Amino acid sequence: MMIVTSANLKMQLAKKASQVLVILRFMFLLQFKQEEKEGERISQL
């Protein structure tokens, strides 16, 4: 019983970890695009 639950926990942790990675990558891309826009604005001044 414990072996099954630990395997399930590992699966859930893996899913959560992959979700967190996707969210972090998405936030990083948004930040990168934001900085690119600000860079363009500064170069226009």
Secondary structure, DSSP 8 states (H G I E B T S, - for coil): -HHHHHHHHHHHHHHHHHHHHHHHHHHHHHHHHHHHHHHHHHHH-
